[in-house]
Amino acid sequence: MKSAVVVFPGSNCDRDLAVALEQVTGREPLMLWHRKTEIPSGTDIIAVPGGFSYGDYLRSGAMAARSPIMRAVADAAARGVAVLGICNGFQILTEAGLLPGALMRNAGLSFICRDVKLMVENSQSIFTSRYDAGEAVTFPVAHMDGNYIADQETLERLEGEGRIAFRYAEPVNGSARNIAGILNDAGNVLGMMPHPERVIEPAHGKTDGRRLFEGLVETVAA
């Protein structure tokens, strides 16, 4: 099982994500600098981490989305490779066009950093197979621009096609329909604002995020 973590100038959750992947896969992931133009052959999982790529200039994720590596990520996603974007990674995936909608400034215009309760909306994806539909889990959030927006047609399509993976159990940042994470139409790309990599071992106080990585590895390896 080969995984890779993309690293941009300003990324600060790349090591957390690498540790989570290594714990579950038993193999240290490749750290891919943003100026790389290719994803190594045989890579099974690509992770786009949180942080503040390029200092969040212009819009969060807008500059990172135009990095050379993202063309390769898009090509890999089109081939069916699993792509996980967390927090700033979610922002980058929307800016790169791999996921619909956009992440805007939080409704309260303030940085939110706390544990939040989520509801698992879709337990049939490669990312959520170890959860039950309707299950409540707790992940931390840490973002200023996590307010997910999309036009009504897109929101209805996400709902109708079961592409909302996670939903906030209560309003957190103003996101439309309390959306916390969405899938692409093929189901192999997940973008989410909460941080599952920060709740994977008892020392974190909770382990709700570990099953996301375990289920992903198990499904991809099958």
GUVOGU-831215 format. One line per 8 residues: number of its first residue (from 0); their letters; for each residue x, y, z of C-alpha. Coordinates in steps of 0.2 Angstrom, whole numbers, plus 5000, padded with zeros to 4 digits. Example, Ala and Ser with C-alpha at 12.3 -4.5 7.8 and 13.67 -1.06 7.14 Angstrom:
# GUVOGU-831215
0> AS> 5062,4978,5039; 5068,4995,5036
# end
This chain:
# GUVOGU-831215
0> MKSAVVVF> 5000,5000,5000; 5008,5016,4994; 5002,5033,5000; 5008,5051,4997; 5005,5067,5005; 5006,5083,4995; 5016,5097,5003; 5014,5116,4999
8> PGSNCDRD> 5023,5131,5006; 5013,5135,5022; 5006,5117,5025; 5006,5113,5043; 4996,5098,5045; 5006,5087,5032; 5016,5078,5046; 5000,5074,5056
16> LAVALEQV> 4992,5067,5040; 5008,5057,5036; 5009,5049,5054; 4990,5044,5052; 4994,5036,5036; 5009,5027,5042; 5001,5020,5057; 4987,5012,5047
24> TGREPLML> 4997,5007,5032; 5013,5002,5041; 5023,5011,5028; 5029,5029,5028; 5020,5039,5015; 5030,5049,5001; 5030,5068,5004; 5027,5076,4988
32> WHRKTEIP> 5033,5094,4986; 5021,5105,4976; 5033,5108,4962; 5033,5090,4957; 5024,5086,4941; 5021,5067,4943; 5013,5055,4955; 5024,5040,4957
40> SGTDIIAV> 5017,5025,4949; 5008,5013,4960; 5002,5026,4972; 4986,5020,4980; 4981,5035,4991; 4985,5054,4989; 4982,5065,5004; 4981,5084,5003
48> PGGFSYGD> 4984,5091,5020; 4977,5106,5030; 4987,5122,5034; 4989,5138,5026; 4996,5135,5009; 5004,5151,5002; 4998,5160,5017; 4980,5159,5011
56> YLRSGAMA> 4983,5174,4999; 4970,5178,4986; 4958,5164,4993; 4962,5149,5004; 4968,5136,4992; 4968,5146,4976; 4987,5147,4973; 4990,5129,4979
64> ARSPIMRA> 4977,5123,4966; 4988,5130,4952; 5004,5121,4958; 5011,5109,4946; 5007,5094,4957; 4989,5097,4956; 4988,5093,4938; 4995,5076,4942
72> VADAAARG> 4983,5074,4957; 4968,5078,4945; 4975,5065,4932; 4977,5052,4946; 4959,5055,4953; 4952,5053,4935; 4961,5036,4934; 4952,5031,4951
80> VAVLGICN> 4966,5034,4963; 4959,5039,4981; 4961,5057,4985; 4958,5064,5002; 4958,5083,5006; 4957,5089,5024; 4953,5107,5029; 4965,5117,5017
88> GFQILTEA> 4966,5102,5007; 4947,5103,5004; 4949,5121,4999; 4962,5116,4987; 4951,5102,4979; 4937,5114,4976; 4948,5127,4969; 4956,5114,4957
96> GLLPGALM> 4939,5109,4951; 4940,5091,4958; 4925,5095,4970; 4910,5107,4967; 4907,5122,4977; 4918,5134,4987; 4924,5137,5005; 4921,5154,5011
104> RNAGLSFI> 4924,5164,5027; 4915,5157,5042; 4899,5165,5045; 4904,5172,5062; 4920,5180,5054; 4931,5171,5066; 4943,5157,5067; 4935,5141,5074
112> CRDVKLMV> 4946,5129,5084; 4937,5115,5094; 4929,5098,5093; 4913,5096,5084; 4900,5083,5082; 4897,5076,5065; 4884,5064,5057; 4890,5051,5045
120> ENSQSIFT> 4878,5053,5030; 4886,5041,5018; 4893,5025,5025; 4895,5016,5008; 4910,5026,5001; 4928,5020,5002; 4932,5033,5015; 4917,5029,5027
128> SRYDAGEA> 4915,5010,5026; 4919,5008,5044; 4906,5020,5050; 4887,5017,5051; 4875,5029,5042; 4868,5041,5055; 4882,5038,5067; 4888,5053,5077
136> VTFPVAHM> 4907,5055,5078; 4918,5069,5085; 4932,5077,5075; 4941,5094,5078; 4940,5108,5067; 4953,5123,5065; 4948,5135,5051; 4944,5152,5046
144> DGNYIADQ> 4936,5148,5029; 4926,5133,5031; 4909,5139,5026; 4904,5128,5011; 4893,5136,4998; 4886,5129,4981; 4871,5134,4970; 4855,5125,4974
152> ETLERLEG> 4856,5113,4959; 4873,5107,4965; 4867,5105,4983; 4852,5095,4977; 4863,5084,4967; 4875,5081,4981; 4860,5076,4992; 4852,5066,4979
160> EGRIAFRY> 4867,5056,4974; 4873,5053,4992; 4888,5063,4990; 4887,5072,5007; 4899,5061,5017; 4898,5071,5034; 4887,5084,5040; 4889,5095,5056
168> AEPVNGSA> 4877,5090,5069; 4874,5108,5073; 4878,5124,5064; 4897,5127,5065; 4903,5139,5052; 4887,5144,5041; 4890,5129,5029; 4875,5126,5017
176> RNIAGILN> 4865,5112,5024; 4878,5110,5038; 4889,5101,5025; 4906,5096,5032; 4913,5084,5019; 4908,5079,5001; 4913,5066,4988; 4915,5068,4969
184> DAGNVLGM> 4904,5060,4957; 4915,5044,4956; 4916,5043,4975; 4935,5042,4975; 4939,5060,4981; 4933,5066,4998; 4935,5084,5004; 4931,5088,5022
192> MPHPERVI> 4935,5102,5034; 4936,5093,5051; 4953,5084,5055; 4951,5065,5056; 4970,5063,5058; 4970,5072,5074; 4959,5059,5083; 4967,5042,5078
200> EPAHGKTD> 4975,5036,5095; 4970,5036,5113; 4983,5050,5117; 4972,5062,5106; 4958,5059,5118; 4947,5051,5105; 4950,5039,5090; 4935,5042,5079
208> GRRLFEGL> 4946,5047,5065; 4956,5031,5064; 4942,5021,5056; 4942,5033,5041; 4960,5029,5037; 4957,5010,5041; 4942,5009,5030; 4951,5018,5016
216> VETVAA> 4966,5007,5017; 4955,4991,5018; 4944,4996,5004; 4958,5002,4992; 4968,4986,4996; 4954,4974,4992
# end
